[in-house]
């Protein structure tokens, strides 16, 4: 057999084998993926979603609100407990879809001695929706006032979520409007959600919806008497305050002429039905523009309307707040939709976990 025909190993194969042998010790040791480890080529890393820590805190606080509401007697608190459970499910699912680790979303597992009423991974019931200690949530110490305070504290922080992903803004606006409504209904006084005036197409569309509702409630007031008329007049004051806040940034009202009634209104029952349908339509109409409104910044040089007359029991509270320009739209959405949710409920409309969106 000649030299050229002798079997052997090629130089390329020998080189490959040598490199593989050198790599074996490293492979056998494994790669440790720790937070403080140096970045390695081709090892994937996770980029947190915008406002991740704030959204995680909001999710945990929502579950804490559900637990707290479950310890407060009354139909309203029971409804709020169900509402907050639904909100928690939506927020938690949203975070998990955004690839936020389960360990962050649910927090540390509950200890074996924890109450059986607290789900695994739920926050301490004594933690408020803001992530700070709240009044005791034990059945003997829970009060309507502590729940109202927790709801209101959450509502006033709406503007802090202005940096969230655009797809989340409508959901966050609606959720904080619910908190505004809950705090108002529980305490009789609206949370003070301050923010500068806003303008834009969404604001003009919402102002037009408000004007349409005002006309319908003028009909309700004119064709009823007694307690029903008094309630209609209260709703009218709230709606007019809303519209004043909506045009404070320069929004145009357009035509405010009358419109055809959806059905004949000849009795008190007809008027009450018109009131309920008007509030449902207004809530739904606001919902269509929540995303655009929540993304709106403050109007330079314009201040929101502050408060309403005493007859509205504080159903709308506002006021310019320096430095809140980026969150002005979220604050406005909380005030406006929250006030509508309050009035809708007082006309017999059930509270919603995400008013305007459900």
C-alpha positions as CSV (number, residue, x, y, z in Angstrom):
1,X,0.0,0.0,0.0
2,X,1.4,3.4,-1.0
3,X,1.9,6.3,1.3
4,X,-0.9,8.2,-0.3
5,X,-3.3,5.3,0.2
6,X,-2.6,4.8,3.9
7,X,-5.7,5.4,6.1
8,X,-5.4,8.1,8.7
9,X,-7.1,11.2,10.4
10,X,-7.2,14.4,8.6
11,X,-5.7,17.5,10.1
12,X,-9.2,19.2,10.2
13,X,-10.7,16.3,12.2
14,X,-7.8,16.3,14.5
15,X,-8.1,20.0,15.2
16,X,-11.9,19.6,15.9
17,X,-11.3,16.8,18.3
18,X,-8.6,18.9,20.2
19,X,-10.9,21.9,20.5
20,X,-13.7,19.6,21.8
21,X,-11.4,18.1,24.4
22,X,-10.4,21.4,25.7
23,X,-14.1,22.5,26.0
24,X,-15.2,19.5,28.0
25,X,-14.2,20.7,31.4
26,X,-16.1,24.0,31.0
27,X,-19.2,22.2,29.8
28,X,-19.1,19.8,32.6
29,X,-19.1,22.6,35.1
30,X,-22.2,24.2,33.6
31,X,-23.0,27.9,33.2
32,X,-24.4,29.8,36.2
33,X,-27.0,32.4,35.2
34,X,-27.0,34.8,38.2
35,X,-28.1,38.4,38.3
36,X,-24.7,39.6,39.1
37,X,-22.8,37.3,36.7
38,X,-20.9,38.8,33.8
39,X,-22.8,38.9,30.5
40,X,-21.9,36.0,28.2
41,X,-22.3,36.0,24.5
42,X,-25.4,34.3,23.1
43,X,-27.0,33.9,26.6
44,X,-30.5,35.5,26.5
45,X,-31.4,38.2,29.1
46,X,-34.9,39.5,30.0
47,X,-35.7,43.2,29.6
48,X,-38.3,44.3,32.2
49,X,-41.5,45.7,30.9
50,X,-42.1,49.4,31.4
51,X,-43.1,50.2,35.0
52,X,-42.7,46.5,35.9
53,X,-42.2,47.0,39.7
54,X,-45.2,49.4,39.9
55,X,-47.4,47.0,38.0
56,X,-46.4,44.1,40.2
57,X,-47.2,46.2,43.3
58,X,-50.6,47.2,41.8
59,X,-51.4,43.5,41.1
60,X,-50.5,42.5,44.6
61,X,-52.3,45.5,46.1
62,X,-55.4,44.6,44.1
63,X,-55.5,41.1,45.7
64,X,-55.0,42.8,49.1
65,X,-58.0,45.0,48.4
66,X,-60.1,41.9,47.5
67,X,-59.1,40.3,50.8
68,X,-59.9,43.5,52.7
69,X,-63.2,44.0,51.0
70,X,-64.1,40.4,51.9
71,X,-63.9,41.2,55.6
72,X,-66.2,44.3,55.5
73,X,-69.9,43.7,55.9
74,X,-72.4,44.9,53.3
75,X,-73.5,44.3,49.7
76,X,-71.2,47.0,48.3
77,X,-68.1,45.5,49.9
78,X,-69.0,42.0,48.8
79,X,-69.4,43.4,45.2
80,X,-66.0,45.1,45.5
81,X,-64.3,41.9,46.7
82,X,-65.5,40.1,43.5
83,X,-64.5,43.1,41.4
84,X,-61.0,43.1,42.8
85,X,-60.6,39.4,42.3
86,X,-61.4,39.9,38.6
87,X,-59.0,42.8,38.3
88,X,-56.3,40.8,40.0
89,X,-56.8,38.0,37.5
90,X,-56.5,40.4,34.5
91,X,-53.4,42.1,35.9
92,X,-51.7,38.9,36.8
93,X,-52.4,37.4,33.4
94,X,-51.1,40.5,31.7
95,X,-47.8,40.4,33.6
96,X,-47.3,36.7,32.9
97,X,-47.9,37.3,29.2
98,X,-45.3,40.0,29.4
99,X,-42.9,37.3,30.6
100,X,-42.6,38.8,34.1
101,X,-41.4,35.9,36.3
102,X,-44.0,34.1,38.3
103,X,-41.9,34.6,41.4
104,X,-42.1,38.3,41.0
105,X,-45.8,38.4,40.1
106,X,-47.0,36.3,43.0
107,X,-44.3,37.2,45.5
108,X,-43.1,34.9,48.3
109,X,-45.3,31.9,49.0
110,X,-47.6,32.1,51.9
111,X,-46.3,30.4,55.1
112,X,-48.1,27.3,56.4
113,X,-49.5,29.3,59.2
114,X,-51.1,31.8,56.9
115,X,-54.9,32.2,56.9
116,X,-56.7,29.7,54.6
117,X,-58.5,32.7,53.1
118,X,-55.3,34.0,51.6
119,X,-54.4,32.3,48.3
120,X,-50.8,31.0,47.8
121,X,-48.6,33.9,46.9
122,X,-51.1,36.5,47.9
123,X,-49.9,39.7,49.7
124,X,-50.6,40.3,53.3
125,X,-54.2,41.6,53.7
126,X,-52.7,44.3,55.9
127,X,-51.0,45.7,52.8
128,X,-52.9,48.4,50.9
129,X,-53.3,48.7,47.2
130,X,-50.4,51.1,47.2
131,X,-48.0,48.5,48.6
132,X,-47.8,50.3,52.0
133,X,-49.2,49.1,55.3
134,X,-52.9,49.7,55.6
135,X,-55.3,49.5,58.5
136,X,-55.7,46.0,60.0
137,X,-57.7,43.7,57.7
138,X,-58.8,41.3,60.5
139,X,-62.6,40.7,60.6
140,X,-62.9,42.5,63.9
141,X,-61.0,45.6,62.9
142,X,-62.0,46.1,59.3
143,X,-64.3,49.0,58.7
144,X,-66.0,50.7,55.7
145,X,-63.6,53.6,56.4
146,X,-60.5,51.5,56.0
147,X,-61.7,50.0,52.7
148,X,-62.8,53.5,51.4
149,X,-59.3,54.8,52.3
150,X,-57.5,52.0,50.5
151,X,-59.7,52.5,47.4
152,X,-59.1,56.2,47.4
153,X,-55.3,55.9,48.0
154,X,-55.1,53.7,44.9
155,X,-57.2,56.2,42.8
156,X,-55.1,59.2,43.5
157,X,-51.9,57.4,42.2
158,X,-53.3,56.9,38.6
159,X,-51.0,59.4,37.0
160,X,-48.0,57.4,38.2
161,X,-48.7,54.8,35.5
162,X,-48.4,57.2,32.6
163,X,-45.2,55.4,31.5
164,X,-46.9,52.0,31.0
165,X,-47.1,50.3,27.6
166,X,-49.8,52.0,25.4
167,X,-51.8,48.8,25.2
168,X,-52.3,48.9,29.0
169,X,-53.3,52.5,29.4
170,X,-57.0,52.0,28.9
171,X,-57.1,49.2,31.4
172,X,-55.2,51.2,33.9
173,X,-57.4,54.2,33.4
174,X,-60.5,52.1,33.8
175,X,-59.2,50.3,36.9
176,X,-58.4,53.6,38.7
177,X,-61.8,55.0,37.7
178,X,-63.3,52.0,39.5
179,X,-61.2,52.8,42.6
180,X,-62.4,56.5,42.4
181,X,-66.0,55.3,42.3
182,X,-65.6,52.8,45.1
183,X,-63.9,55.3,47.4
184,X,-66.7,57.8,46.7
185,X,-69.5,55.4,47.3
186,X,-68.0,54.0,50.5
187,X,-67.2,57.4,52.0
188,X,-69.6,59.9,50.3
189,X,-66.6,62.0,49.3
190,X,-64.5,61.6,46.2
191,X,-60.8,61.1,46.3
192,X,-58.8,64.2,45.3
193,X,-57.3,63.1,42.0
194,X,-55.4,66.2,41.0
195,X,-54.2,66.9,37.5
196,X,-53.8,69.6,34.9
197,X,-56.3,70.3,32.2
198,X,-56.1,68.2,29.0
199,X,-57.3,68.7,25.4
200,X,-57.5,66.8,22.1
201,X,-59.8,64.8,20.0
202,X,-60.6,62.3,22.8
203,X,-61.5,65.1,25.2
204,X,-63.8,66.7,22.6
205,X,-65.5,63.4,22.0
206,X,-66.0,62.8,25.7
207,X,-67.3,66.4,26.2
208,X,-69.8,65.8,23.4
209,X,-71.0,62.6,25.1
210,X,-71.3,64.5,28.4
211,X,-73.4,67.2,26.7
212,X,-75.7,64.5,25.2
213,X,-76.2,63.0,28.7
214,X,-76.9,66.5,30.2
215,X,-79.7,67.0,27.7
216,X,-81.3,63.6,28.6
217,X,-81.0,64.4,32.3
218,X,-82.7,67.7,31.8
219,X,-85.6,65.8,30.4
220,X,-85.5,63.4,33.4
221,X,-85.6,66.3,35.8
222,X,-88.4,68.1,33.9
223,X,-90.6,65.1,33.8
224,X,-90.3,63.8,37.4
225,X,-90.7,65.1,40.9
226,X,-89.7,64.4,44.5
227,X,-86.7,62.1,45.2
228,X,-86.3,61.1,41.5
229,X,-86.0,64.7,40.4
230,X,-83.6,65.5,43.3
231,X,-81.4,62.6,42.2
232,X,-81.6,63.8,38.6
233,X,-80.6,67.3,39.6
234,X,-77.6,66.0,41.5
235,X,-76.5,64.0,38.5
236,X,-76.9,67.1,36.3
237,X,-74.6,69.1,38.6
238,X,-71.9,66.4,38.4
239,X,-72.2,66.2,34.6
240,X,-71.9,69.9,34.2
241,X,-68.8,69.9,36.4
242,X,-67.4,67.1,34.3
243,X,-68.0,69.1,31.1
244,X,-66.4,72.2,32.7
245,X,-63.3,70.1,33.5
246,X,-63.3,68.7,29.9
247,X,-63.4,72.1,28.2
248,X,-60.9,73.7,30.6
249,X,-58.0,72.7,28.3
250,X,-59.7,74.3,25.3
251,X,-61.8,71.5,23.9
252,X,-64.7,72.6,21.7
253,X,-68.2,71.7,22.7
254,X,-69.8,71.9,19.3
255,X,-73.6,71.9,19.0
256,X,-75.5,71.2,22.3
257,X,-78.9,71.2,20.7
258,X,-81.5,68.6,21.8
259,X,-81.7,65.1,20.4
260,X,-84.5,62.6,19.9
261,X,-85.4,60.6,22.9
262,X,-84.9,56.8,22.6
263,X,-88.4,56.2,23.8
264,X,-91.4,58.2,25.1
265,X,-90.9,59.5,28.6
266,X,-94.3,60.0,30.2
267,X,-94.0,58.5,33.7
268,X,-91.5,58.4,36.5
269,X,-90.6,54.9,35.6
270,X,-89.8,56.0,32.0
271,X,-87.7,58.8,33.4
272,X,-85.7,56.5,35.7
273,X,-85.2,54.1,32.7
274,X,-83.9,57.0,30.6
275,X,-81.5,58.0,33.4
276,X,-80.1,54.5,33.6
277,X,-79.7,54.1,29.8
278,X,-78.1,57.6,29.6
279,X,-75.5,56.6,32.2
280,X,-74.8,53.3,30.5
281,X,-74.3,55.1,27.2
282,X,-72.1,57.7,28.7
283,X,-69.9,55.1,30.5
284,X,-69.5,53.1,27.2
285,X,-68.8,56.3,25.2
286,X,-66.0,57.3,27.6
287,X,-64.6,53.8,27.3
288,X,-64.1,54.2,23.6
289,X,-61.6,57.1,24.2
290,X,-59.9,55.9,27.3
291,X,-56.7,54.8,25.6
292,X,-56.3,58.1,23.7
293,X,-57.1,60.2,26.8
294,X,-54.8,58.3,29.1
295,X,-51.9,59.0,26.7
296,X,-52.7,62.7,26.6
297,X,-50.4,65.2,28.3
298,X,-51.4,68.4,30.1
299,X,-52.5,71.5,28.1
300,X,-49.8,74.2,28.7
301,X,-51.1,77.1,30.8
302,X,-54.5,75.5,31.6
303,X,-55.7,74.3,34.9
304,X,-58.4,71.7,35.6
305,X,-61.6,72.7,37.3
306,X,-61.3,72.2,41.0
307,X,-64.2,70.6,42.8
308,X,-67.9,71.0,42.5
309,X,-70.7,72.5,44.6
310,X,-71.6,70.8,47.9
311,X,-74.8,69.2,46.4
312,X,-72.7,66.7,44.5
313,X,-71.2,65.2,47.7
314,X,-67.8,65.5,46.2
315,X,-68.4,63.3,43.1
316,X,-65.7,65.2,41.2
317,X,-62.5,66.5,42.6
318,X,-59.6,67.9,40.6
319,X,-57.1,70.7,40.5
320,X,-53.9,71.4,38.8
321,X,-50.8,69.7,40.2
322,X,-47.4,70.9,39.1
323,X,-45.2,68.1,37.6
324,X,-48.1,65.9,36.6
325,X,-48.1,66.8,33.0
326,X,-47.3,63.3,31.7
327,X,-50.1,61.7,33.8
328,X,-52.7,64.4,33.2
329,X,-54.7,62.2,30.9
330,X,-54.8,59.3,33.3
331,X,-55.8,61.6,36.1
332,X,-58.6,63.1,34.0
333,X,-59.8,59.6,33.0
334,X,-59.9,58.6,36.7
335,X,-61.9,61.7,37.6
336,X,-64.3,61.7,34.7
337,X,-65.1,58.0,34.3
338,X,-65.0,57.5,38.1
339,X,-67.7,60.2,38.6
340,X,-69.8,58.6,35.8
341,X,-69.5,55.2,37.5
342,X,-70.7,56.7,40.8
343,X,-73.8,58.3,39.2
344,X,-74.5,55.2,37.1
345,X,-74.5,53.1,40.3
346,X,-76.9,55.5,42.0
347,X,-79.3,54.9,39.1
348,X,-79.2,51.1,39.6
349,X,-76.3,50.2,37.3
350,X,-74.0,47.5,38.7
351,X,-70.3,48.4,39.3
352,X,-67.9,47.0,36.8
353,X,-64.3,45.8,37.3
354,X,-63.2,47.9,34.3
355,X,-65.9,50.5,33.7
356,X,-66.3,51.6,30.1
357,X,-64.4,48.5,28.9
358,X,-66.8,45.7,30.0
